[in-house]
Amino acid sequence: MGLLEKIRAARGGKSFEPAAPFWDLDAFRHSLTGGLMSDREQIAHSFEGYVEAGYKRNGPVFACILARQSVFSEARFQFQQMRSGRPAELFGTPDLSLLETPWPGSTTGELLVRMEQDASLAGNSYWTTADDAGRFGRSATGPGRRLARLRPDWVSLITGSHSGNPYALDARVVGYLYSPRSTLATGGVGTGDGEVLLLPGEVAHYAPIPDPAARFRGMSWLTPVLREISADGAATAHRDSFFRNGARPSMVVKFDRETNAERFDQFVSRFKASHQGVENAFGTLFLGGGADVVPLTHDMRQLEFTQTQGKGEARIASAAGVPPSWVGFSEGMQGSALNAGNFTAARRRFADGTIRTLWRQAAGALAVLVNVPAGARLWFDARDIAFLREDRKDAAEIAGRQASMIRTLTDAGYTPASVTAAVMAEDWTLLQHTGLFSVQLQPPGTSQPAPAPNPEEGE
């Protein structure tokens, strides 16, 4: 099978169109010659395992992801003009409609929620375009054009280099192979129904945390805290067992040596029926026949159970970049953490240190799928987000100080245009003086020259 046949087979029989001139067939030749499986970077660990054991069955993990996506999904996208290398005003064009309504009945918020879920659970989020005619990627230009999510564990990164070594210095991503479950289950490559090969210019790849063991894929923030997640699950199971077994840790009941097996079994059955379970907790214990109860462990308070579990929750929140106070963890709901200043500082750290970074990376990834005007970039607009309302107050104070500085410099004789440019760029070398000074700076007995008369004006 030739190269084009391999590509067509991987794309389900559809025609192949390069995404850009520099993605020539030579790059695909080096990546596909030895077969499509040899140079893939597949996502580490198990996506389904992270979803089931982490997101759906672990309260702290779910709370952290929910806190991240609740703020992350509030932003909207705009284009931002770049002037002399500096960000300028935001503006919109009809090209942004793809991000404003990613698919029928959705908004930008739904898109960002799914991107955050994929990035947290798989480390990567992949998106392309599709239309009602069944076309995808750059060929999806017909009615019903929309964004399509590629499940992250069904995507393989195809890498290539001129040397044929996918780990060489000149190696780069030359394609994304999307293999639905039916294909992976049979172990086939390029022959399954729905398998698609997309070019880099056709896929928005959002990977906020790079995987140090791979060059092009991302890593889930859950990976470093898998032991904390497992320990939290074990602690929850221990607490459940504590309540199911009479709200007391395990104990030993001793009998006389003369107690036979039949009487022992009868006593154990009646004891469990009368004293185990939440409904029998804290009742009076009656024993007979020389039986004696000896507790083996301490109660929950003596075990410092809350403090032990709270430390694990705090470590999970730290990996997620979420302050414990914002997700209601015990470590963030006590002491100085609840002071107004500390609570505000935690909110600002979450917004500036976590969410704004994610917005910037999401804008860079999605820019592949829209037509960005020349001299501009795809950026996020966070001006209407309630979570950042305190930051808007700070921005208003800064704007007031800048306005005062502009007035002072203009009164000092600098041109208004150069004053505005210097203040906005924070570059005082842009200031240009008019040569005119305030009257307070003139020597006594001198005056400013009178302006020349306008001949069009009357006497």
N, C-alpha and C positions, 0 to 999 in steps of 0.2 A: 504494500500500500504506500503510495507517495505521500509527500508532505501535505499537499492540499487535501488529499483524501482523508488523512488523519485529522486535519483541522475540521473538515466538514463533518466527519463522523463524530468528533467530540462536541460539535455544535448541533447535533441532531439532524444533519443533512442540510442545514441552511448555509447560504453563501458566506464567504469570509471577506470582511472588509477591514483593512488596517485602521487603527484608531488615529494614527498620526504618521507622517512620512518616515520618522526615524524608527518606528517599530517595523522594521523590514522583515522579510521572510527569513533572513539569515539568523536573526535572534530565535525564531521559532525552530529553525533547523537544529540548533544546538540543544534546545530544550526538549525536543520531541524525538530526536533520532533514537535514543536508547529506550523509548517507551515513556508513557505518561506517568508512570508511578515512581520512577527512580529519583526525581528531583523535586518532589513535593515537600512543602512544609505544612503538615497538618497540625491542627490545634492540639496543644498538650492536654493531658488529663481527659476527662469525660464531660462534655457539655450537659448531657442528661443527668450525670451524677451531681454536678454543681446545682442544676435546677431542682432536682428532687431532694437531695440531702441538705442543700444549703438554702436556696431561696424559698422552697415550699414547706420545709420542716424545721427551720431554725428562725426563731423570732428575731434575734439581734441582727442577723444577716438581712432578713426581709426589711427590718426597720431602717437599716443603713441605706439600702438600695432605694427604698421609698423616699427617704429624706433627700437623697441625691437627685432622683428624678423629679421630685415635686418642685424643686427650684430650677433644675436644668431645663425642664420643659416649658418654663415661662417665657423664655427668650423668643424673639423672632429675628429673621434674617433680613438684612439690607445690604446694598452696595455702599462702600465707603470710598470717596474720592481721595486720591493720594496727591498731594502738592509738595513738590520739592522733597520727596521722601518722607513727608509727615502726613499723618491721617487728618482728613478734613471732614466735610459734611457727609451725612448719610443721605441716600436717595434710593428710590425704588424704580423698577422697570417691569414690564409684563413678564420678563423672563423669570421673575421670582415666584410666579404663580405655581410652578412645580413644587416649590418648598412650602408655599402657603397652603396648598391643598395637595398633599403628596399622593393621595388616592381618594376616591369618592367618599364624601362624608367625613373626612379627617381634617386636621389642622397641623400646623407646625409642632404643636405640643405632642400630639400622638407620635409623630416621627421621632422627636427627641426622646420620648419615653422608651420606645423600642430600641433606639440606639444605646441608651444608657443600660437597659437590661442586657443587651448582647455584650456590651463592653465590660460590664461587671461580672457576668457569668462566664464569658468565653474569652474576654480580652480583645475581641475583634467584632466589628459590625460592618457588614457588606451590603451595599445598595446599588441597584442599577435601574434603568428605565425600561418600561414595557408599554405596549399599546393594545388596542382591541383586536388588531389583526394578528396577534401572536408574535410580533417582532419585539426585539429586545436590544438594549445597548444603543448605539448610534443610529441603527436602522429603525428604532421605534420613534417615528415622527408622525404617525397617523392619529386619528381620533382616539380619545381615551388615554392619552399619554400620561403615565403615572410612574411613581417610584415603586420598585419591587424589592422586598427584603430577601436576602440570601441567608438561609440559616447558617450560622457560622461554622458548625461542625460538618457541614456538607460542602465546604469550600476548601479547595487546595490551591496554594500559591505555586504557580509554575515559574521557575527561575531559569535563566539562561545566561550564557557568557560565550565569548568568541573562542575561549579555550575548551569549551565543553564541560568545564568543571563548575557545578552550581555554587561552589563555595569560593570561587576565585574573586579577586578584587574587582573585576569588571562585571561580576554577576549582578543581575537586576531582575525585577519582576516583569515578566513578559506576558503573563496571562493569569486569569482566575478561572479555575475549573469548578463548576458547580455540579455536584453529583447528588441527586436526591436519594432518599433512603432505599428505594427499590434497586438502584444501581449498586449501592454499597453493600446491600444484603447479599447480592449474588457474586460480588467480587469482580464484576466486569468493569472495564474502563473504556469509555468512548462508545459504548454500544447500548447503554441503558436509556430508557425512555426519559426524556426531559433533561438529559445531561447537556450542559451548556459551557462553552469556552468563551470567556469575555476578555477583552483587552484592558490594559490599565486605564485607558481613557474612558472606559465604559463603566467603571466600578468606583464608587466612593468607599474607600477603606478607612474606617475610623478605628484607631488603635491607640488610646490615650496613654497606656503604660507599655513601653517596649519590652519585649521578652529578651533578656540578656543572652539567652541560649540560641536565639534566632535573629536573623538580620532584618526581616521584613514584617513579622507578625507581632501582635501584642500579647500581653499577659493579664490575666484576671487579678484584681486586687485580693481575691479570696485565696489565691495560692499560698502566700506567706503565712496565712492564719488558719490553715486547715486543721492544725492540732487544736487551736483554740475553739474552732467550730465543733470539732469532735468532742472536746472536753465539755463544752456547753451542753451538747446533746446528752452526754453521759450524766452531767449534773441534773439536767431536767428529768431524765429517767430515774435517777436516784431519789429526787424529790417525789416523783410520782409513786415510786415503790414505798417511800416512807409513809405516805398517806394511805396507800392500799393495804399496808400491813399494820394497821392499828395505830398509825401516827406515832410510831416509836421504832427505833432501830432494832435489829434482830436481837434475840435473847435466847437463853438456854433454860429449859425446864428440867430439873433433876428429879429422878424417882428413886424409890428404895430398890435395893437389889432384888427383892422378892417379887417385884412387878413382872408379870408374864407378858408375852407378846400381845395376847388378845386384849388384855386390859390396857396396855400401852396404846394400841391402835384406837381403841374406843375413846381414850382420853384425848388423844391428839385430834380426832375428828370433832369431838364436842368442844374442845378448846378453840379450834379454828372457827367453828361456826358461831361461837359466842363472843370472840374477842378480836377477830381480824376484820379489817374494813373500816372505812371512815365512819359509818353509822355506829360502830362499837367503840370509837375512840374515847379515851379518858374515862371509861367506865371502871367500876370496882372489879378487881380480879379476885376470884375465889378459887382456892386450890384445896385438894384433899388427898388422902392416901399418901402423905409424906412427900408430896411434890414441892419443889422449891424453885423459885425463879431467880435467875442471875442475869442482869443486862450485860451485853458484851461491848456496847459502844455508847457514845454520848448522844444527847439530843441535838436537834438542829442548831440551837443557839450555841451550844458548846463546840459544835463543829465549825462555827463561823461560816455557815453555808452562804449567806447573802454576800459577805465580803469576798469569798472565794469566787463565786459566780460573777460578781460585779467586776472584778479585775479582768476576767476573760472578756466580758462585754466591752470594756474600755479598750482592750487591745484590738478587738474586731472593729470598733468605731475608728480607732487610730489608723488602721490600714485603709479604711474607706474614706479617710479624710473628712470625717463628720465629727464634730464635737459631741461628747456623750450627753451634754445638757440638751442638745437639740433633738435627740431621739428618746429622751426620758430614761436613760440608763441611770442606775443608782449612783455610779461614780460622778455623774454630772448634776445630781439633784441634792447635793448636800454641801454645807460649808460655804466657802467664799465663791464657789462656782456659780452660785445663784445671785451674787451681787450684780447690781445693774451694770457696772463698768465691765466686769468680767464676762457677763452674759453678752453684752454688746461686742466685746472683743472676740468672743467665740463665734458670734454670727459673722463678723467681718472676716475672721480667718477662714470660715467655711466658704464665704462668697468669693473672697479675693484669692485664697490659696487653692481652692478646689474647683468651684463652679466656673469661674472666669477662664481658667485654664482649659476646662472641658469645652466651653463655648468656642474658644479660639481654635481648638483642634477640630471640632465638629465643622466649623465654617471652612477650614482648610480642606477637609475631606469632601464636603458636599460641593465645593467649587468646581469639581471635575464635571458635575452633571448639569451645570447651568452656564449660560453665556455671560461671562463677566465682562463688562465694558472696559475698554482700554483706559489705562490710568486709574483703575479702581480695583478693589478687592471685595470678596464676599465677607461680610462681617456680621456681628450680632448686635441687636438693638435691645439694650436692657433698661431703657429709660422708664418704662411703664411697669416694672416689676415691683410689687409691694414689698417683697423681702429685702430689696435694696433701698427702701425709702430713706433710711438713715444716711446711706451714702449720698442720696440726692441732696440732703441738707448740707453735707460737707462740700459737695460740688457747688452748691449755691454760695457758700461762704468763700470758696476759692474764686468763683466768678466775680464776686463783689470786690475782693482784693485786687483782682486783675483789672477791673474797671477803674478802681481808684488809682492804680499805678499808671494806667493809660492816660488818665486825666492829668496826673502829675507830670509825666514826661511830655505830654502835648503842651502844657503850660510852660514847660522849660524850653520850648522852641523846637522840638523834634517834629518831623512831619507825621501826621496822623497815620498814614499807611505804614510807615516804617515802625512806628510805635506798636501798632497792632500785630505786625509780623514778628517783631522781636519778643513781645510778651507771649504770644501763642507758641513760638518755637523755643522760648527760653534761651535766646541767643542775642546778647546785647550788641554784637558786631553788626546786626542788621539795622541799627538805629542810624538815621540820617538827620542832620540838623539843618534848619532853615537859615541860620545866620542871624535870626532875630531873637532878642532876649526880652524877658519881662522888664517893665520899667524900673522895678526895684534893683535890677542889675546894671542900670545905666549910670555912668558917672554924673555927678551934679552938673546942671547947666546944659546937658545934651538931650536930644530928643530923637525919636525915630523919624526917618524920612517919611514925608507925606506921600501917600500913594499917588501915582500919575492919574490925571483926570481922564474920564471916559468921554471921548468926543461925541458919542451918541447921546449922552445925557445933556440936558439943557443947562443954561447958565445958572 
